[in-house]
């Protein structure tokens, strides 16, 4: 029997850890599964064409919020052209609504609820043996049997079945849904082998590598499915060390832990963090951390780790006590500040923090307060998410908050009892603008400065970005497809209208170093360098001994190469101080000489700090 595992990833760079766990466990049971992955951006008919080429008897699909509708479409077409194939669904998007899915979609044969390794292996073993996997029930397996077996005998098309019995409801009566409605859990994670092998390292060379050291979550957040069960289990720790070393030996760029709460047990996660901290590697490790559970030990490891070794994602979601009570989440904001601030200020660990729009009891302005609270920590990225009424979650089952939301996945909220649609719609644009600019890796200098300035002056960052969003909408930029130059030009114009000279000049610097000096134009404050400026700079660049004072090992080889790697740009003294080109004491000296602007040499590859071109100072003197 040919068994095929598949899923529709949201992007090409993503990969499915779940399918690889199923494959690895199946091998321990003497079963062989093939894996084929697609993306939601691929044409459905191309996916069907490829699936049918595998000539599978059983096809299992991993279902998530981003792919459920398209997966159901693919499954229905596959059943239409290959009526004998057994279609099995699994994953979080069907684990808590299995009966509903089966009732509404008669082309689905079985659904695996919860962790699928043991349940799926038992299901396929029964099918291989020609036995029913529903009687007796297998924990986690729910489905229906219509008399179709994997060999194709007694095959009847689902469409024909419905035609014969009248409708889907009648079909459900004649072929009732049977089996277990329990959500399966693997009690001993040590029985599940390492999911990757050498072939994966070839196939996943340019994709994100996912990994987990534990399963389950100790919390019960009502917007999430992870807290539906109360068990947290761990993979054997010594084995985890060996597997992480395997990734390092294979020079994996990033290992993204999918543990729902990586730091839920100090006896387990602290040795892992220490191991990652001490490893000799360039691999980056992404961890989802619960800040309330963090202590000084975690902080010390994160602030002393080699730069870029770890990055953490911290879900705050809201700082409103009434909201947190409603979603059964406990946030000690003072403690969060105490443990997260030094990690951010330490500059060695990237910190990503999350908020959610649309939670109970949080109207527009109160969300703005939550935003300002988190922004005050100046995280490297602040992600604004929008509540999704996940099927089976506590909020989805609740009738207390008058939610209006899209009934199709991803079930995103449109209005709440305290936030009307128009405000949520505006915040969608707000999130887009904030993501483009503040969260952009390319604009760290200007928005780092802006963040510090807003906080120091006691200004509302929420209202600042609110005004930026209004300016964006006023130009109808949300209706246009913009390139990098367009976006930078908008921002440059905004700073100019605000008479914000420093932000404008820092944006010009970011444009030079982020785009390698290639994104230029008058609208960006970066016109082509004048003949006079080029001539003034040439004298400096030809003086090798002088240049070596600023650029070690410098040699004048080729004028064109210098122009590719370095730019001359004139800025105010205040901007030069922020860029580290001059000190505050030097700024005062320049001012006493009547000099208010200096020309900087900027290395677009950022191999050294910008510095003042010496002869420009001499000319002004």
C-alpha positions, 0 to 999 in steps of 0.5 A: 500500500502506497501512503503519501503525506502532504501539506500546503505550506504558507511559503516556500521557505517553510517545511513541515515538521509534523509530516517528518515525525509521522514518517520517522515513527512509521518506520519504527512500525515497519511502515513507509510513508512518502512526503510531498509538500506544496504551498498555498500559492500553487495552482490547485490543478498542478497540485492534483496533477502531482498528487495523482502521479504518486499513485497513492492508496492513502493520502494524509494532509496536515491542516492548519489555519492558513491552508484548511480551505485550500486543503479541503478543495484539493482533497475534494478534487483528489477524491473525484478523480481517484475515488478509491484513495483514502483521504486522512486529515490531521493537524490543529485545524481539524483536531477539535472540529473533526465531527463537523468536518466529516459531516460537512465534507463526505469525501474525507474518510478519516481525521486524526485528532491531536498528536498523530504519530501513534494514531496514524500508524495504527490507522494505516496498519489496520487499512493495510490489513484490510481491517476497520480502523473504527471498530474497535476505536483507535484513540484519536481516529474518527471517520466513516466507512463507505465500503470502499477499500484501498484496492479499489474494490466495491468503489463508489464515487462520493458524488454517486453516493450522495446522488443515491442516498439523496443528500449529505445528511442522508449519507451521514445517516447511512454511513455514520461517523464512528470511532474515537473523539478523543484528542490523542497524545503521545505519552512518551516522546522518547518513542518518536525518532529524530524526524530529519535525515540526510536527504532532508538536509538537501531538500531543506537547504534553503528552508526554515528547520523546525524542531521541538524539545517539548509538547503541550502548554501549561497555560489556558489562553482562551484564544489559543488551542495549545492550552486545551490539554494540560499536559507538558511532556519533554523529549529526552534531554541528552538526545536533544543535545545530540540532535542540536549538534546534528543541526550544527554539524550540518551548518543549519542557518536557523533552528526554530523551536516550535515548543509552545512555551520553551521556558516552562520548566527550569530543570529542562530548558536552562541546560538547553539554553546553556548548551546553545549559549556555549556551542561553537556555531553560527547557527541561530536558535529561535525560542518562544519564551513566556516572560512571566516565567523568566528569571535572572538565569535566563536573562544572564544567558541571553545577555551574554550569548554570542550576538545572534546566537538566540532570538526570542519571541515574547507574547504579551498580547495585552497589558489591560488587566480586564482583558487578561482576566477574560482570556485567562492569561496572567501578565506581571508587567513590572516583571516583564519589564525587569527581565526583557529590558536588559535583554533588549539593551544587551543587544546580543539577542533579538527580541520579538514581542506580540500584541493582539487586536480584538481581545475582550474589553480592549477598545481602540485607545486601550489597545493604544496603551498596550502598544505604548507599554510594549513599545517603551521596551523598544523591542527589535520587532513588535508584531501586531496580530489580529484575533482569530476565532480558532475553531474549538478555542475558548473565545470561539465557544463564548457568546459574551463578546458579540464577535463579528468574524470571518467564518472562513479560515483564518477566522479573523475578527471584524468587530468586537463588543468594544471595537467597531469594524472601522477601528479594526480596519484602520488598525490593519492599515496601522499594522501594515505601515508599522511593519513596513517601517518600524519592524523593517531590518533596513530602517533600524537607525532612524526608527531606533532614534525615533523610538528613543526620542518618543519615550524620552519625551513622554510622547505616545508612540501609538499616536505617532504611528497613527498619524504616520498611517493617516498620512499614508492613507491620505495619499492612497498608498494602501491601494498601490503596489510600492517598491523600496524607492516609493516607500522611502520617498514617502517617509522622507517627505513625511519627515520633511513636512514634520521638519524632522531634520535628524530623522530625515538624515538618518533615513538617508543613512539607512537608505545608503547602507541598506540598499548598498548606495543603489537607491538614490534620488532627489526625493530621498535626499540622495542626489547623484554626487556633484562634480565638486564633491567628487573632486574634493573627495578624490584628494582624500582617497588618493592619500593612502596614509591619511585614509588608513587612519580611518580604514585599516589596510586601505589601498587605492586600487580602483576609483570605481570600487571606492565609489561602489563601497563608499558614499560621501554625505553631508549631515548636521552635527546632531546626526553625525553624533548619533551615527558615531562619526563625532563625539558631543565634545567634537560637536561643540568644537565644530560649533565654536568654529561656525561649522554646523554640517559635516561631510561623512564617509559612509561605508555602504557595507557597514564595515566601519563607523561613518567618519568625517572626511578630513579635508572638508573640516580643513576647508571650513576652517 
